[in-house]
Structure formats: structure tokens, C-alpha cells
């Protein structure tokens, strides 16, 4: 198994993007960050431990990569590949 995966494939495999082309559009529109770095290419590498920040369905999502998927499997399999940190961010009071 490889230790990296393309950003667009990761988003599609873990079902955060409905299509791979949509994942490519998000990355190339500079709406996504990996560990705080703005991403311009869908071919950016994602590794275990990376933190991804991106807008999705009217809110900002923050996820930590826990595993690299090898396929676009069922939702429970996909969700096991990342930890959703979004709730933690939204519950913090300003200035924390």
C-alpha cells in the first residue's frame, strides 16, 4: 500500500465528494487546505496524519486523515479513514 494518495481520490474514496471531478474542482479553486497550506492542484498528496480544511454544504469541515482508502467502499469503511474535527472547532469560544 502506498503512503500517499491524490487529494481528489481521497475525497472521493471517503465519500466527502460525490464525484472525483467535483473534488478536483474544489482543490483547483483554492478552497482546500492541507495542514494550513492552500492547495491548488487535485494531485496534491494526502498522508496519514494530515488535517484537511475545506467548505462543504455551507460549513467549513475539518478532518484528520487516519488511514488511506484503497477503494470507494461503503460509508462505514469510508468514515473509518478520517476523524471529523469540525465539532471541536465549532464548539470553541472565540479567543480560546
Secondary structure, DSSP 8 states (H G I E B T S, - for coil): --S-EEHHHHHHHTTSSSSHHHHHHHHHTT-EEETTEE---TT-EE-TT-EEEEEETTEEEEEEE----SS---HHHHHTTEEE-HHHHHHS-TT-
